[in-house]
Amino acid sequence: QFSGLLGTVYRRGNLTFTRDGNSLLSPVGNRVSLFDLKNNKCETLPLATQLNIVCVGLSPDGSLAILIDEEGAALLVSLIGKCVIHQFYFHKPVHSVSFSPDGKKFVITKDNLAYLYHAPGKKREFNAFVLDKTYYGPYDETTCIDWTDDSKCFAVGSKDMSTWVFGAERWANLIYYSLGGHKDIIVACFFEENSLDLYTISQDAALCVWQCDTELDGLKPRPPKDAAKEENAEEDDEELLEESKGEEIHGKAHPNEQETREKVKYSRVAKYFFNKEGDFNNLTSAAYHKKTHLLVTGFASGVFHLHELPEFNLIHSLSISDQRIASISINCTGDWIAFGCSGLGQLLVWEWQSESYVLKQQGHFNSMVSLAYSPDGQYIVTGGEDGKVKVWNTSSSFCFVTFTEHTSGVTAVTFTSSGYVILSASLDGTVRAFDLHRYRNFRTFTSPRPSQFSCLAVDSSGEIVSAGSQDSFEIFIWSMQSGRLLDVLAGHEGPISSLSFDPTKCLLASASWDKTVKLWDMLDSWRTKETLIMNSDVLVVAFRPDGKELAVAALNGQITFWDHENAVQVGSIEGKHDLQMGRKELDKITAKQAAKGKSFTTLCYSADGQSILAGGLSKFVCIYNVKEQILMKKFEISCNHSLDAMEEYLDRRKMTEFGSMALIDEGCGGEDGVAIPLPGVKRGDMSYRHFKPEIRVTCLRFSPTGRSWAATTTEGLLIYSLDSGLIFDPFELDIDVTPSNIHKTLRQKEYTMAIIMAFKLNEKKLIQEVIEAVPSSEVDVVCSSLPDLYVEKLLEFLASAFEISCHLEFYLIWAHKLLMLHGQKLKTRSVRLLPMIQFLQKSIQRHFEDVSKLCEWNIYNMKYALAISQQRGMKRLAEETPVDEEELDSDSDYLM
C-alpha cells in the first residue's frame, strides 16, 4: 500500500497550520503532506484529487479539511480517519476557501462571486455541502477571504482593486460595503481582533487601514417581516431558475444616499507603502496574527517583512529564497511562520523571535532520476537532474543532508555495503564519493578524457567503483581506497545503459545499446568472461540478491532471465502489453498504439529474489513472479491529470478544427507546469512557454528489509510498504487453535506451546500478549525448545515490535537468546533470511541512536550539575577561609 511521498515538500496552494499549531498541511501536487514539527515526522495522507490541489480549508476544530483542485473538484477529508467523506464539484476554478471561526459555515470564491455554504456536520448527510447565500459585488475575480472573530461578517478581496465586506446574516445596518483606495490587485484582507476594522493589502505593496464606526455588537438583525417578504420573493424567483443559488445578495459599488443611511460606514485612517526604497517588487502573499498584531508579507524576490500593526513598525526584514513566496501561514501562538516557494518547491518554518529555522526542506526542483536504499533500509539517497544528491530518512520522511558538488544532472546513485559512503555519477564527467559521517565529498573519480557517465555500480566489498560512459562506450574502473583509475574496459559498440555487480562474486554485468550484455571478471585481469546476445537494445540489467540469476530488460519490451554461469536463458516475460502507456495531449495515435514501441527502463528484484519490479515511461509499476513468469499486480503510481500522458482516450472536447487546444499556451505566470524563459533573461520575459510534465518512473528499488519499495517518479519519491494491520492470515491452523485455548495454555505456563499456537492463529496482538506474559527468567528455556520455523517467525515479529514497543530490554533479551542459540542454523539459510535480519538490525539501530543521544544528554547535564555544585562549594570555602585567618592572627597577637 502507498505509505509516503518523499522528495517533494510543496508544489502550490496555501499552507495551513493545524489547530494546535504543531503541524503543517502542505499541498504536494494532488496529495497533502502533514508535517509534525514537534515530533519531526512527515506523513502523506493516503488520498488524492484528480488534479493539483490549489486551496486547502481547515475547520476550526482541526478534524475536517476541504481540498479543492485546479478545476474546482473538492474533497471533504477527515484528518482523524485520514479518509474521504464527501466529493463535490464547484464547476469552476476556486480561488480561496475559508471556514468561519465558529465552524458552522464556510465561504468559497470563484469568478467574481462569493458562496456561503453550511459547514458539514458531525453526522452523515445526503449532501454535505448546502448552499446558503450567493454574494455579488466585485467586477473581477476574487482573491482572498477573511472572517470576523464572531463569524458575523466576512471580507472578500478582488482583482478589480476593491474589497467587499458582507454580512454572513442579513443585518439591518450591514448587508454589503465596498472599499476602494488601491491601485492594484488585492492580495489579502484581514479584520482586526473582535472588530470590524479592516486591513487591505495590494500587489503594489500598499496597505490601507480602514476604521469602522460600528462595533461587532452594534450589528442589528433584520426585522422578521421584511425577511418573510424577501423569502417569498426569492421563492418566486427560484421557480424561474434551473438551479437554486440560495439567497442572493447583490452589492453596489456606489449605492445612493438613501441606501447608506443608518448603515455601517468605513473611513480610511492610514495608507502605508512597503517598498519606499524600491528594492522589492510585487507583493505576492501575506498573513496576519490577530492576537499579537503581527503582519507577515512575502514578495516575488523571496524577501519577507514582519510588521507590527496598526503602527506599521518594522520588526525585521529577511530574504529566505531567490524565488517568489507563494504562501504564508502563521500558527495559533504566533511563534512560527511557514513559507512556501513554488518555484523550487521549498518549505520553510521560521521562528521569528529566536530567528531560527524550525523546518527547512526542499525537494529536487527538476525530476528525480535515481535512488538507492542504505543496507539497513533506514535511509534513501536520491539524485536529480538539478545536480543535487539528497539523503532522506525513511522513518521521518525528512531530507537531512544535500550534496551540491555536481555541476550537471546526476544519473545514478548507490550506497556501499558499509552504508556510510554514497557514490553518485553525473553528466559533468565525475563520480563522487560522499561520507555520511562528516557529510563531505572525500573522493572524486574522473576519466582521462571528459565523459558523460550514465550508470554506476560498486562491488559488495565497496572497493571497486565502475561507471559507464554514454559517449565513448567505455566502462571505467576505479579503486575506492586510492582513488586511482585501475582500468578502462572497452568492447561495447554502443552507449553503456546499465551496470550491475554480482552480490556474491566480483563479477560485473554491463548492458549496452549494441544488443549485448557483457560479463567482466574483476579478479581475472578484467577480461570478458561471457557475452550474452539479445534481440534488441539492452536498457537495464539486474542481479538477483543471491547472485544466481540475471534479469535483462530490452527495448522490445521483453524481460529475459539468464543463468549467467552457463550463459543460458532460463525464462522471459513479454511486458509490452502490461506497460499500458497513457495518451499525451498532442498525440495523434491511441494509447494502445503508443505502448507498442515502449519498454521497461528500470528493474529491481525483491529482497527474497522471488519477484521482480519493472517500470518505465508509464503510470504503472508491474510486479512479476519470476518462477511462474506471470504478472502478480500492477500499481498505478498516480491519478494526477495535471501531468501529461495520463489519459487513456482522446478528449474530444479539447479538439477543434484547428487542432488540439493543448497547443494554446495560456500560462502567463510561473504557477502552471514548468516555465522556460529565454536564455539569459531573468525578468520581464514575455515569451514564457509552459508544458505539462510527463508521468514516468525513472528508478525502482526494493528495501533490503523486504518491507517496502520505492520509486522515483515525476511526482516525487513514492514509497509503498506492506500493510499488515487488518489481514487475517493464519498459518497451519488447527481446529484446537483458538484465543481461549491459547490463554488456557498460557495459564498452565506452557509458554512454548502458547507461542506456537499464537503464531498459528497469526493475530499480532495475541502474539504480543503471549510473548510479554513469558517471565524473563524463562526466555532461555523457551528459545531453546522452539522449532526452527517458529524461530524465524519470532525474529520477524520482534523486528516489527521494536518499532512501536517500549519494552526495549525485554525484547533485546529475546533477540539475543534466539540468535545465540539458533545462529548456526540460521546462517545456513542466510540468503533467504537476510531481509528479515536487516529489518531487525534497522529497528535496533534506530533505538540505539535515540537512547545513546538521550544518555549523552543526561551525562552532559549531570556533569554540568556537578561542575556547578563544585564551583559553589569552592566559593563557600573561599568566603569562609579569610575569616579563619583573621581569627588565627588575633590569637597569635594575644599569645605574643
N, C-alpha and C positions, 0 to 999 in steps of 0.2 A: 504494500500500500504506500501511497505518497506520504512522505513523512517530513519533508522540509525543502525549502528553496534557499540556497546559499548563492553568494556571488553577485546578488542584486539586492540593494537595500532600499532604493527609492527610484521611482520612474517619473510619475507626475501625479497631480491631485493634491488634496490638502492633508497635512499631518494632523493627528488628533491625539491628545493625551487622554488616558483613561481617568475615571473619576477620582481614584486615589492619587493620581499624579505620578505613579511609579512606573507606568508602562506607556508605550507609544505605539499607535497604529499607523503603519506606513503602507500606502498602496504600491504594490510591486507588479506592474503590468496588470494582468487580470486577477491577481491574488492580493491578499493582505497579510503583511507580516506584523506580528506583535512582539515588540522589543521590551523585555522585562529588565528595566535598568537597575533595579535593586539586586536581583539575583544573577545579573549578567548572562541572560539567556535570550535566545530569539526563537520564535516559533511561527511557521507559516500556516495559516488556517487552511484546513482541507476542503476548501470550496473555491469556486472560480466563476467569474462572469464570462459572457461571450466575447466582450471587447475590453480594452484597457479601462481601468477604473479612473474616473475624473473627480468624483467627490464622495466623501465619507461623512455621514452624520451619526453622531453617537448620542444615545439617550442619556439624560442626566443621572440615572441610576447605574449606568455603565453595563447594563445587561443586553441591550439591543443596539444594532448598528444598521444603517441603511447604506448600501454600496450601490452607486449609480455609474454605469459605463458611458462610453462616448455617444451612444445613440439613444440614451435615456431609459435603458432597461435597468430595473432596480431589483436588488435582493434584500430582503429583510432577514438579518442574521442574528442568531442568538450567540453571544460571546461566551456564555456559560456552557452551553451544549456544543458550541462550535459547529452549528448546522444551519441550513437554510430553512426559514419558517414560511416565507411567502415570496412570490415573484410578482412584479408589477412592471408595466411598460408605460412610460410617460409620453411616448410617441415622438419626442423631440429632444435634442441635447439639453441637459440640465446644467446650469452654471453653478449653483450652490444649494446646499440643504442644511437646515438648522432646526434642532428640537427646541421647544420653549423650555425655560428653566423649571417649570412645574411638571414637564414630561407629558402633558395632555395633548399637545398639538405639535405639528412641525410644518415648516414652510419650505417649499422648493421654488426656485426661479428658473423660468425658461422663456426664451424670446424676451419680450418686454413685459411679461406678466409675472405675478407672484401668486402662488396657490397655497392656501392654508388647508391642511389635512388634519383629521383627528388621528392622534398617535395610536399605533397598535396597542391593544390592551394585553393583560396577562393571560387572558383566556383565548380559546380557539374561536376564530371568526371566519365567516364565509369570505368576506373581503376585509383584509387588514387595513387597507388604505381607503378611508372615506373622505371625499372632498367636502370641505365646509364652506369656504369662500374663495372667490377669484378676484384679484385686485388688479385694476387697470390704472395706469398712471404714466410711467416712463414711455418715451417715444422709441428708445433704442434698447438694446439688450441689457438685461440686469446683470450685476456682477457680484454683489455681496449682500449679506443679511446680518442683522444683529437684533437681539431681543432686550426689552427692559427686564429688570430683575424679577418683577411680579407677573410677567407673561401677559401684561395688558396690551402692549403695543410692540411693533417691530419696525425696523427701518430697512429700506432696500436702496442700494446704490445702483447707478446705471451708467452706461456708456454715453448717454446724452448729457453728462456733466451735472445731472440733478440727483438729489437724494430725496426719497419719499418716506414719510412716517405714516404708517397705517395703524388703525386700532384693530386688535385681534377680536374684540367685541364691537358692537355698534354703539360707541359712546356719543352722547349728545353734543359734547364740545370738541371731539376729535374723531373725524371719520378718515380724513387724509390730510397731509400737509406736504407741500413741495418746497424744497430748499435748493437754491442755486448757488452762485458765488464762486464756482470753479471754472477753470478754462481747459480742463482735460478730463479723461475718463475717471470715474470714482473707483478707487481700488478697495477702500474699506470704510466702514462707518461703525461707530461704537457709541452706545449710551453710557452716560456716567452712572456710577453705582446709586441705586434707589432714586433715580431721577429721570426726567425726560430730556435733560441737557444732552447735547449730541456733539461728537467729533466726526468730521468727514475728511478723508484724505484722498487726494487725486494723484494721477500718474505723473504730473509735472512737479511732484514733491511739494505740494501745498497742503496745509492743514487749516481747516476752518473750525472755530469753536462757536457752537450755537447754544444760546440760553433760552430756556422755555419759561413763560410767565406762569405756568401751572405746575403744581407738584403731581405726583402719581395719584395721591389721594383725591386730588381735585377733579379727576375724570368722572363725569356724571353719566349714569346709564340712560339709554333712550327710554322714553315713556312707552309702556306696553301697547297703547292704542296704535301709535304710528307703526310699531313693529308688526302688529297684526295686519294693518293695511298693506304694508310692504310685502309681507309673506303671501297675501292673496294675489298681489300684482305679479310677484315672481312666479307663482304657480301658473298664472295665465301665460306668462312669457315662456315657461318651460314646456308648455304643451306644444308651442310652435318650434322649439328647439329639438334637434335629433338626440342630443346628449345633454344630460344635466351638468351644469357647471357650478352647482351650489349657488350660494348667494353671491351676486356680483356687486363690486364696489368700483365705480368709475371716478377716478381722480381728475381734477382740472389743474393745469399748471398755473392759470391766472383766474381764480374764482372772483366773482363780483363782491361788492361790499356787504350786501345782504347775507350772502352765504358765509362770510367770515365773521359776522357779528356774534359776540359772546362765544367765540371759539378760541381754542388754544393758539397762541402766537409765539413765533420764534424770532429771535434777533441775533445777528452775528456780532459777537463781542470781541473777537480777535481773529487774525489770519497770520499764520507763520509760514516761513519757507525753509526747507531743509538744506537746499544746495545754494547757499548765498555765494559761496566762492566759485560755484560752477564746476566743482570737482566730480560731482556724481551725476549720472544720467537717470533714466527713468526709474521711478519708484515702482516696484513690482508686487510687494506683499507687505502686510502689516498685521500686528496682533496687539491687543490691549488687555492688561490685567487690571480689573476694576478696583480690587481691594488695595493694591499698592500703587495705583495710578501710573503704572509703567507702560509706556508705549514703545514697541519694537517695530522698526521699519527696515525692510530689505530692498536693495537696489539691484539693477541689472549688472552692475560692475562687481557684485559679490560683497559689497560693503553693507554693514548694518549699523543702525543708530539705536541707542537707548535714551529715551527722554522721559522726564517726569512731567505729567500734566496736572493741572491746567497751566502751570507757569512756563512750560516748554523749556525746562532746564536740561541740558545735555549731560547725561551720566557718563557714557563713553561711546566711542565710535571705532569699529574694528572691521577688518577685511578677513573673511573666512575662506574666500574662494575667488577665482577669477571668472566664475560663472554666475549667471542670473539666479538670484534667490527666488525660488518658485513658491515656497510655502513656509509660513512661520506659525508656531503654536507655543503657548505658554502653559505650564502645568498649574494645578489648582493653588499651590502655595506661592507661585510666582518666583520660584528659585531657578527653575530650569527652562531654557528656551530651546525649542527644536527648530532646525533649519533644514529645508530640503532643496537641493540644487539638481534640477532635472538634466542639465547639460551633461554632467559627468556622473550622474547617479550617486551624489553624495548625500549622506545623512549625518547631521551633527547635533548633539545636545550639549548646550553651553550653560554652565553655572555662572551667572553674571556677577554674583557677589565675590566669589573667590577667583573669578576669571580663569576657570579651568574647564577642560572638556570632561563631560560625563560619558559621552559616546562619540566616537569619530570613525565612521565607516564609509568605505567607497568600494563599489564593485568594479569589474572590468567595464570600461565605457564602450569598448568595441567588443565583438563577440569573443567568447572563450573558445579556445582551440583544444586544449588537452588538460587532463587531470591525472592524479595518481594518489593512491591511498598509502599512508605510512604502514609499516609491517604490523603494528598493533591495531590498526584501524581507527586510531584516535584523531589523526589529522588528515586533511586532504590538501594537496597542493594543486593550484590551477595556473595555467599560462594563457595569456590572451594576445590578441592582435595589437593591443596597445603597448606591448613590450614589457608588461608587468608580470611578476611571479608572486602569487599570493598564497598564504598558508592559512587554512581555516580549521577551527576546532569543531569536530563533528557533534560534540555534546552541547556546546553553547551556540553553534552556528555563527560565531564571530570570526572575522579575519584578525589575526594578532600580529602578523608581520607582512610587509610588502617589500619586495626587492625590485629596484628600478634601474639596475645596471645595464640591461639590454637596450639597444638603440633602435631595434626593429621588432617586428612581431615574433612572439615565442611560438614555436611549432610543436615542441614536445617537452614534457617534464616527467621526472621519476625520482623515487626515493632509493637510497642504497639500503642494503639489508640491515644495517645498524639502526636506521630510522632517524639519524641525526644529520644526514647530508642529503641535500636536494640538488639534482642536476637538471639543467634546462638548456635546450638547443634553440637557436634563433636564426632568423634570416639575416642577421647582422654579421654572420660568419664566425660566431663564437659559441662554445659550450661552456657554461659557467657552473661552478660548484658552490653551494651556499651552506654555511654552517648554522644549524639550528640552536647551538649553544650560545654563540656570540652574535648571531644574526649578521653575518658578513659574507661577502664574496671572497673566498680564500683561494680559489683556483680558476683560471681562465684558460680554456683549451682552444687553440686556433690551428688552422691548416696552413701549409706552406704558401699557397696562393688563395685569395679570398673565395669562399664557397658558401652557398646558402644551405644551411642544414635543415632537412625536412623531417628527420626522425632520430631517435635516440634510444640507447639500451645500455644497461650496466649489468655486469655478471653478478652471480649470487655472493661472491666474496667482497664485492664493492671495489675491486682493484682495477678492473679493465673497463674503460669507458669507450663506447663506439657511437659514431654519428654518421648518418648517410647524407650524401650531397644531392641536391636537385640538378645542378648544372654540370658537374664534372663526372657524374655516375660512379663516384668512388665512395668507399667506406673508410673512415679514419679511426684508428685505434690509439688511445692514449693510456698512460699509466696514471692512476689517481694519486699514487704515492709521490711520484717525482714530477708529474705534470708534463712529461715528455711525450712527443708523438712516437709511438712504437712502430706503427706500420700503416701503409695505405693499401687497402685491398681493392684491386681493380679486376674487372671481369664482366661486370654488368654492362649492357649496351643501352640502358635507358635510365631515367631518374630513379633513385632509390626511394621507395614509398614507405617501407616499414622495416624495423629491426626487432629481433626478439632473442633473448638469451635463454638457453635451456636451464631451468631452475636447479637441476641436479648435476649437470656437467658444464664444462667450459666450451659450449658449442653455440655458435651464433647463426641464426637464420636471417637471411636478408631477402626482401621481396622487391621486385623492380617492375617497371612498365615494359621490360623486354620479355614478359611472359615466362619468367623463371623465378624459382626460389633457390638460393644457393645456401649450403650449409658449410660453415667455416670452422675448422678445428683450431681453437685458440692455443692449445698446448703443443700442436704438431706443426710448427713453423708457419702458422696462419694459412695453411693450404686448404683448397676447396675439397671438402670431404664428399659432397654429393650435390648434384644439380637436379632439381625437380622441374619438369617441363609442364606448363599449364596451357590451357586453350585460349587464354585471354590475359590482358594486362593484370598483374597482381597488385592489389591495393593495400592489403593488410595481412600480417602473419602473426600467430599467437601460439605459444606452447601451453600444453595442459600443466596444471600445478605440479604433477608428479613427473613431468618431462617425458612421458612415454607416447605423446601424440602431438601432432602439429596441425593447426587449423589454418586454412588459407582462403581468403575471400578475393574473388577476381571481378573484373569489370563486367563480365556477362551475368552477374547476379548469383553465381554459384559459390557455396562454401564447401571446400573439399577437406577431408581429414586424411592425414598421412601417418604411416608408421615410418618415421624418418630413419630409424636404424637400418631398415631393409629397403627403403625408398619405394614403399608400396602404398598405393591409395587404399584406404580401408572404408571409406564412405563418402557420400556427398549429399548436400541439401540444395534443392533448387529454390532459392529465396526470392526470385524475381517477382513472383505473384504476391508474396507476403509483405513486400515493401510498401505497397499501396501509396503512391505519390498523391499529393494534393494538387489542385489546379491553380496556377498563378492567374492573376487578374488579366494579364495581357496574353495568356496562352490561347492559341487558336486550335489546339487539339485537346481531346478529352484527357482526364487524369489517368485513365486506364492505358491510353496510348503512350502518354508521357512516362509511365512507370516501366515500360518495356526496355528502355535504354538505361535504367538506373541500377545501382548496385549498392552493396553494403560497404561502408568506408571505415567502420570500426568494429572490432571483435573483442570479446573477452570471455574467458572461461569462468564458471562459478568456482567458489573456493574448494568444493569437493570434486570438481572436474566432470560432473555428470551432465551439466547443462552448459550452453553457450549463449551469450547475449550478442545480438547483432543490431546495428543501427546505421543510418546514412542520411541522405537528403530527403527525409520524410518525418512526419509527426509520430511515427510508430517505432517502438523498440520491440524486437522479436526475441523470445527466449525459446531455444530448441533443446530437445533431449538428444544428446549426442549418440547414445546407443541405439535408440529407436529411429533417430533422424526424422522426428516429427515436431511440428510447431506446438509448444505447450501453452503459450499465452502471448498476446500482443498488448503492449502498454501504449496507450495514447498519451503522449507526454504533454500535450497542450490542447486546449479547446479555444484558444485566443484568436479570434478572427481579425484582430488588429495586425496580425502577422500575415505575410503572403504565403501562398501555396497551402492554404488550409481548406479551401473549397473543394468539394468533390465534383460538383456540377457547375456549369456556367450560369451566372446570374443574369437573366435576360433583361432585368430592369436597368442594368448598367450598360447595355449595348444600345448604341444609337446608329443612325445611318452613316455617321462619320467615323464610327469605331467605338472602342471602349471608353467609358467615362473616366476610367483609371488613368488615361493618358493626360487628363487635365490636372495640372499641379495647382491645387487650391491653397496649399500651405503658404502662409506669409510670416508665421512666427516660427520659433525653434522647437515647438512642442510635439508636433506630429511626426512620427517616423524619424529618419536621420537626415539632417540638413547638410548639404555640401556647398560651402561658399566657393567663390572663385579663388584660385591660388593667390596667396599674398594679401587677400583682402580681410581686414579684421572687423571693420564695422561699415555700415551703410551699403552693404552689398544687396542690390535689388535682384540678384539672379539666383537666389536660393532655390535649389532643386530638392525635392523630397521624394524618398522612396520607402516602401514598406520593407522591413527586414524579413528575410525568408526563413521559414522554420526549417531547422536542420539539427541533427545530432552529430556532434563532431568527435566525441570520445566517450567510451563506456568503460567503467571499471567496477569489478566486484570487490567488496570489502574482504580483507583476509580473514575476518571473523565469520564470514558467511552469513551475517545478519542483515546486510544491506548492499545495495549497489547504487552507483552514482552515474549521472550523465551530464556532460556539458552540452547545452543547447543554446539556441538563440535567446531563450527566455532567461537563462542563468544556469546555475548548477543545481540540478534536481536530484534529491535522494529518495530512494524507495527502500523501505525496510519491512521486515517480517512483522506482521501484527498477530501476536499470539494471545490476544485478550479474550475474544469471545468465541473461540473454536473448541468444540468438544471432540478431542482426537484420542480415543482410548488406545491402549497398547496391550495385546494379548489378554483381553478382558475375559474373566470367568464369571459365572453366574453368582459366585460367592463374594465377588469383589464389590462391596457397597460401602458408602461412607460410614454406616452404622457398624459394619463388621471391622472396618479399619480402626474406628475408635475403640471397639471392644478389644482388638489385638493390642492396641496401644496401652490400654488399661492393664492388660496382662503382662506388660513390659517385654513383649516380643518385638523389639524395635526393628530388627532386620526384616521380619515378615511384614510389619506395618509399612515400612518404606517401600518394599517391593509391591505391595498391594496398592499403595498410593500412586506409584508410577504407572501401574497397570490402568488405573482409572484416569490418570493424567490430568487431574484438576490441580492447577498451580497453588491455590490457597490451601488445599488439603495437604499437598506435599510439604508446603512451608510449615503448616501446623504440626505434622508428624516429625519433621526434622528438628524443629525447635523444642519439641517435647522430649527429645533424647538428652539425658544428662551428659555434660561434657566428659565425665569420667568413663562413660560407656562408648564414646565415639570410636576409640581404638578398636574395641571388640566388634562393633557393628561394621566398621570399614573392612576389617579382615574377613568377615563372613559374607560380604556382598558378592553376588555373581558378577562376572566381568561386564556383561551387557548393562547392568544397572549402575556400575561404576561410571561408565561414560555418561549415562543419563543424569546421574547425580552431579557430576562435574559441570555438565551443561546448565543444570538448574542453579548451581552455586554461582556460575558466571553471571547469569541474569539477576540472581538475588542480590549480588554485591552492589548492583547499580542503584537499588532502592532501599535496601535494609540498613538498619542502624546497628545490627549485631555483628560488628566487624570481626572481633576476636573469635567469636563462636564459629563463624563461617570460615575464618582462616584456619582454625584447628581442623575442621572437616577437610578443607582443600589440602592441607599439609599431610594429614594422615593418609588420605586416598592416594596422593602422588607418591608418598614414601612406600606404601605397601604394594601398590599396583603399577609403579613406574616402569618396571622392566617389561611387563606385558603390554602396557600402553605404547611403549617405544616401538614395538613390532608393528603396530598399526598407526604409526605417527603421521603418515601422509594423509590418511582419512581423518584423523583426529586433530590435525593442525589448526583448522579454523576455530574449533571449539577451545583449544588450548590458548590460542591468541585472543579469543574473546575473554577468557578468564584472566589472562595477563593484562589486557586493557582495563578491565574493571578494577583489578588490584592496584595497577599503576596509578589510576586516577585517584583512588583513595589515598595511596601513599603520598602523592603530591599534595593533596588537600591537608592531610594530617601533618605532614612534615612542615608545611607552611605555618600551620597553627602552632606546632611545637616551637618552631623558630621564633615566632612572635611572642609566645609565652616566656621562652628563655630570655629573650631581649627585655621583656617587661620586668622579669624577676631580677635580672642583672641591674637594670635601671633603678628599681626599688631599693636593692641592696646598696648600690653606689650612693643614692641619696641619703639613706639611713646612716651610712658610714660617715658621709660629709657632716651630717647633723651631729653625730657623736663626736667627731673631731672638733667641731665648733664649740660644743659644750665643754670639752676638755680644755680647749684654748681659753674659754671665758673663765673657767674655774682656776686654772693654773696661776695667773698673776696674783690672785687673792692669797693663795697659799705662800707665794714667795714673799709678799709683804709681811705676812704673819711671821714667817721664818726670820726676816730681817729684824723685826721688832723684838723677837725673842732673843736673837743674838746680841742686840744692843743692851737688853736688860741683863743678860748674863755677863756682859763686859763690865 
